[in-house]
């Protein structure tokens, strides 16, 4: 038997632990990867600012266009005119924390000596009042710029035109950027999960009048961060975590009970069988899964078969030793007498005849043993007609009361072997007629011979048991019949009968 190559393999306990860890980690990883990421929060903030910017820009444009004055601002390109002139022109967030660099804090702007257009001075107070009221709800900072990028919210209207996001808006496109908060923002060393993110989302939205950029709405807001979200949803997350841990623990216990324990029990039982210990000493009380139950039944069946075969081999060995001892002793004794001087020719012939008889007996006994071995290793199965199995025995009339087309759940070869052996047994016990019958899976064989003593009914199928030893009987005939029937889940037994012998063959399955 080849040994399994020794190499590292995970145990069932390790697999169960890995499954439990995966059950706990997968929801959290999925939650962090899909929903609870800084990138998602940034894009949500950017999208919110786009929506606010569109409203502010529309109010800014209507207020500005109501005032008289010359056309100002950059002219839109043809592609921009087509885009902004369309009935629907949705804008999508495009900032990406993993790719975009967080810029420095927004500067205060560059001083400009030139005066502002009077129209901007007229619209600014109203826009600032609107922004302050809205800021109470939106929490977004709003700065209004003129067509040159000057800050209308600050005294002196410094220019912010040098910023990339402002350049995009002055050119007619929506601009966005990530910037760190002011330099005086310092994170506390014991910062709690509820503290804000260290950078802000800045968005610029162009204000369009007559296909020109007359101004810019500059918005900013700090996005929600992962820590703050976890802090806000801490109770729900705790419930989810506890539920996941409890669920993983229950699944682990279930796998331990349904898989690990039965497999370990089957392993111990198999080792006990391999060590030739009694396989029924430690019976398995719980298999867990149907497949493991089937495996356990197979192991039990294998153990029972091995135990029975072992006992049979031991019994056969003892009987063969006993049965061969007498003829071997007789042959040795006759051979020794033949070597002696003065033996008469008549005695010499008798001794030679004795050697021949005992040798034939040994040969017959060994032939029966070989036949028994062949029958037990034969895997032939099938079914056949009873009429094709009936042998032709001189001096014995075999009558079948069953219909000629009766089919038995046994192969024709094995059926012929069984009926041949039973017919010879009946003939050897003085029978002249053997009657066969079949009904409801039971084959009945009754003869008119000398019959069987009640005390021997249960011993007839034992190997080497015979009542005709002085006539050359080996006691292996019915043992071979029983071995053949065992392969078909069938059995044979002798039942009491007023005349002759009666045997019943019970088939475990019918056709």
N, C-alpha and C positions, 0 to 999 in steps of 0.2 A: 504494500500500500504506500503510495507516494505521499510524502508530507507536503502540506501547503507552505509555499515559500514565505518565509518570515519577512514582513515589511509592515511599515506603519499603516494602520487603518483606523479611521475614527470609530469610536464606540457608539452604541445607541444613545448612551447618556449625552455624549458630546453632540450628536445630531439633534437630539431633543432640545438641548440647551441652545444650539444655534438657531433652531426654529423659533424658540421663545424670544431670543434676542432680536431676530428678524421681525417678529410680530410687533415688538416694541419699537424698533428703530424705523421700520418702513413708513409708518404713518407720519412720524416726526420728520423724517428726511423728505418725504413727499410734500409735507406741509411747508417746510422751509424752502424747498426748491421751487415750488409752484406759487405759493401765496406769500409766505412770510420772508421775502427777500427785499433788500434795500432797493434793488432795481425796480421791483414792482411798485414800491411806495413812491419812488421818484417819478415814475411814469404816471401814476395816479395823480400826483401833485401837479405835474406838468399839464395833464389833460384838464384838470380843474382850472388852472390858470389860463389855458387857452379859451375855455368857455367864458371865464370872467372877462378876459381881454376882448373877446368879440363884442360883448355887451358894452364895455367902456368905450371901445373904439367907435361903435355905432352912435352912442350919445355924443362923444367928442366930435364926430364928423357932422352930425346934424346941427349941433350948436355952432360949430365953426362956419359951416356953409351958410348959415342964416345971416352972417355978417358980410358987409361989402368990403371988397379989397381985391388986390391983384392975385393972380394964380401963383402959388408957391409950392415948393417941394419937387422931388424927383418924379419924372414921368415913368409910369410902368412900362415894362416891355410887352411885346405882343402876347407872349406866353402868359405873363402875369395878368394882362387884361382878360384873356380867355378864362383863366382860372378864377379870378375874383368876380368876373361877370357871369359865371355859371350860376344856375338856380341853387344848386347845392355844391358847396366846396368845403367838405369836412377836413379838419386838420388832425393829424395823428401825432401822439407823443413819440419822440425818437431818442430821448436821452438814454444813455446806457452807462450805469455806474462802473461796469467792468471794463468799458472801453474809453469812455470820456474822462479826461483829466479834470480834476476839481481845481478851478482857478483861484486866484487870490481874492480877498474881499473886494466888494465893489468900491471903487474910489469915489471921493466927493465930487470929482469933476474938475474941469479946467476953466478958469475964469475967462470971460469974454466981455470985451468993452462995448461992443455994438449993442444998441438998444433992441428990445423985443418988438415984434410986430404988435401993434395995439390990439389986434383981434385975439391974440393969445392971452394978453392981460385981461381981456374981457371974459373969456371962457374959463380961465383957470379957477377962479373962486368957486364957481358952481361945481366944477368937476371935483375939486378937492373936498367940498362938503359931501358930495355923493360918495366919494371913496371912503371918507371917515365913517359915514353911516354904515356902508357895506362892510367895512373892515371889522365891525363888531361881531359879524357873523362869519365872514370868510376867513378872517385872521390873515389876510394877504396884504402885503405892502404894495401901494400903487404910486407910481411917479408918472407924471405926464410930461412928454417932451415935445418940442416944436419940430418943424421940418428940418432944422439943423442939428437936432439932438441935444438941445439945451433943456436943462432941468427946470420946469416951470414951478415945481413945488419948493425949490430952494431960493433963498434971497440972492439976487445977482444972476440967477439962471446960468449956473456953470454948465459947460458942455460935457456930455457923456458920449459924444460921437465916436470916440476912439475905441470903445468897447465892441468886441466882435458881435455880440448879440444885437447891439444897437445898430451896427452897420447893416446887419441883415434886414432889420425892420425898416431902416431908412431907404433900403433898396427895394422894398415892396414885399419882403418875405417875412415869415414868422421866425424869430430867433429864440434860442434857448441856451442856457449855460448853467453849469454847477459852480458855485463859488463858496469858499469858506466864509463863515460868519466873521464879524469884525474881529480885529486883532485882540481886543480886550475880552473876547469870550474865552473863559478858562474853565476847563472841566474839573469839577471837584474830585479829589482823589477817592472819596467814598460815594461817587455818583450812583444814584439809584437807577433802576430800570426805567423810571418814568421821565428821565431827563431827555431833552431834545437832541436832535442830530446836530453835528458840528458844521454842516454845510447847508446851503439854501439853493432852491431852484429859482433861477431868474428867467423870465420870459418877456419877450418884446413882441407887441402886436401892432402892425402898421394901421394908421388912420388914413383912409382913402377918401378923397373928394375930387370928383372930375378926373379920375384915373391918375391922380397925383398923390404922393405921400405927404400929407400936410402935418403929420404928427405921429407920435409913437406912445403907446400905453406900455409902461415898463412895470411889470408885476414881479413879486417875489414872495416866497413862502418856504418855511422849513418843512421838509417832508416828514411824515411819520416814520419812525425808525423801528427796527425789529424789537429792541428792548422795550420801547414804550408800548408797542402793540401787545407784547407778551404781558406787560404789567397790567394793561387794560383788560386783557382777556385771561387773567391769571386763574380765576375761579373755573372758567370753562376748560382751560388747559389742564388744570389740576384734576378735574373730573375725567377728562379724556385720558390723562396719564394713568390715573388710578384704574380706570376701566380697562385700559390696555394691559396694564400689569396683571390685573386680576384675570383677564381673559387669557393672557399668555401663560399664567400659572396654572389655570384650569386645563388648558390644552396640554401643557407639559405633564401634569398629573395623569391626564387621560391617556396620553401616549405612553407614559411610563407603565400604566396599568394594562393597557390593551396590547402593547407591543413588547416593551422591554422585559417585563416580568415573565410573560409566557415564553419568549425566546430563550431567556436564561434558564427557565425550567426545562425546556426541550433540550438545551445544551447539556444540562446536568444529567437528564435522563439518557441521552445518547451516550454520554461518557460512561454511565453505569452499565449500559448495554455492551459497550465496547470492552469494559472491564469484566464482563461476564457475571455481573451481579444480577440479582433478581430485579427485573425491570418494573415490577409492580410495587416495589417498596416505597417509592416516592411518586405516587400518582399525581398528575397535574389536575388541580381542581378548577382552574380558570384559564381559558385560552384567549379571551379578549375578542379576537377577530375571527370571522368565519374561515378565512384562509389558514390562519394559525390552527384553528380547530381541526381542519382537514389534515394539516401537516402533523398535528399531534396524534390524530387517529392513525395516520399512516405509520408514524413511528411506533405506536403501540402495536399495530398489526405486524410490523416488521419484527418488533421485540418478541411478540408471541410466536411468530413463525420461527424465528431463530431459536427460541427456547424449546419449542416443540421439536424442531429438527435436531437440536443438540441432544434432547432426551431420546429421540428415535435412534440417533447414531449410537448413543451409549447402549440402548436396549439391543439394537441389532448386533453390536460388537459382542455383548455378553452372550446373546443367543447363538450367534455364529460360532463363537469360541466353544460354547457348550455342545452345539450340534455337530461341529466338525471333530470334536474331541473323540467321540465314540468310533466313527469310521477310521480316523487316523490311528487310534490305538489298536483297532482290529487289524488294520493293514500292517502296522509295525510288528504286532504279535505274529501274524501269519508269515511275514518276511523272516523273522527270527527263527520260527520253526522250520521254514524251508532251508535254512542254513545248517540245521542240525543233521547229524548222520543217522542213518538207519530209518529214515522216514519211508513209509510204504508208498507205492504209486497212487493208491486210492486216497490216502491222506493228503498227498501232494496235490492231487486234483481238487480235493475239497478246499484246501488252503488257497489255491489259485482262484477257485470260484468265489471264495469269500472276499479275496482282494478285489476281484472284478466287481462284485456286488457293492462293496463299500466305496470303491472308486466311482462307480456310476452314481451312487447316492450323493457323494460329495460334488460330483459334476452337476447333478440335478439341483442341489442346494445352491451352488454358486450361480447357476443359470437363473434361478429364481431371484437371487439377490440382484443380478445384473438387470433383470427385467423390472424389478422394483425401482431401481435407480433410474432406468430409462423412462418409466412411467411418471415419476415425480419431476423429472426435468422436461417432460414433453409439454409443449404449449398449444397443442392442437385443440381447437374448439370448433363448434358448429352444431349442426343438428342432422338427423337422418331418419329414414323410415324404419319402423320396427320390422317390417317384413324383410328388409335387406340385411338385418342383423342376426336373424335366426340361423344358427349353425345346423349342419347335418351330422348327427351323431349316430353311429351304428348301435342298435339295441335300445335307443331311446326315442320315444315319440314326443315331439314338441308341438303343442297346440296353443294357438293364440286366440283368445276370446275378444281381443280388441280388433277394430277394423284394420284391413290390410294397409290403408293409407295413413295409419297413425304415425305421427312424427314425434320422436323423443328429442329432448334438448341435450343431445350428446352426439359426437361425431360417429359416423358409421364404423370406423376402425375401432374406436374404444367400445362402442356398443357390441360389436362382434366379439371383442376380447372378453367383455364381462359375461355375455351370454354363453360363450364357449366354456369359460371357467365354471359357471354355475351348472351348466349341463353336465360337464365331466364330474363335478361333485355329486350331482344327483345320481348319475350312472354308477359312481363308485360306491354309493350307499344303497344300491339295490333297486333304484327306481326304474320304472319302465315308461313312465309318462311325466312330462313337465308341462305345466299349464301357465301361460303368460296372460296377464291382464293389465290394463292401464286406464287410470281414471284420476282426474284432478291432480296431476303431477306425481302420481305414485304408481310405480311399476311393481306388480305382484308376480312372484315366481313360486309356485307350489308343486311338489312332486308327491309320488306315492311310495317313497323309499322308507328306510328304517327310521327316519326322523332324527331329532336332536334332543338330548336330555335337557330338562329345564335348567339344570345347574351349569350347563355350558353355553346358554344362549348369549350371554354377555361377553364371552371370550373367543367367539369364533373368528373375529377379525384381528385378533392379536397375532403378531408375527410368530411363526414357529409353533403355534398351538394346533395340534392335530389329534384326532382320535384313531388315525390309521397309520401310526408310525411303524407298526410291524409289517405293514403292507407297502412301505416306501413313501408314505405321505410326508411332505416337508412342512406343512402348516403355513405356506406362503400364498396359497391361492386366493383366499378371501382377503388377505392383507393387500394383495395387488389390486383386487377389485375395489377395496376401500380407498386406496391411494388414487386410482383413476377417478373415482367419483368425487373425491375431495377437490380436484381441479375444476369441477363443475358445480361446486357448492352443493353437492348432493351427499347422501349418506345411505348406508345399507344396514339393516338390522333383521335379526331372525325373530319371528313372533311365534308364540305357542300355536300348535296345530294338532288336531285329533288324529290325523293321518299324515304321515310323511313329514317333510320339512316345508316351511313357508318363509320366504324372505320378502321384505318390502324395501324398494329403493325410492327414497324421497328426494326429488329434485328441488333444488332451491329456487329455480326459475323454470317457467314453462314457455312453450312456443305456440 
